[in-house]
């Protein structure tokens, strides 16, 4: 199965994400395809599976960003599954992101007329922590010398 990925690069000094304009394709083997199909409807389980998989991290380091060790990236899209709301959420974001994050972070309106900006600020506070958890840092493998 071929999977399409889009990434964003994180600039720590500016605390900002820049979208990588390229789309990258990766071929999953049979076992990886089964895992993908099990996790694709499970919120962040799919994201975390890729983030923690050696095959995926090695592919990024060797094929996607081979000259950028030390770079911090995030997955924006995996096929038709998007994670962009985690990085590009604004108080005025679409209702689907707004409602999703209210549910994810268990933020409840106290009244029907509660200001959307106030709730959006609560979401942004919660996202500051979650965004850091989702960053993939491209590190050089530490090699032990037997000398």
Secondary structure, DSSP 4 states (H G I P E B T S, - for coil): -EEEEEEEEEETTTTEEEE----EEEE--HHHHHHHHHHTTSTTHHHHHHHH-HHHHHHIIIIISTT-TT-EEEEEEETTEE-THHHH--TT--HHHHHHHHHHTT---SSTT--HHHHHHHHHHHHHHHHHHH-EE--PPP-----
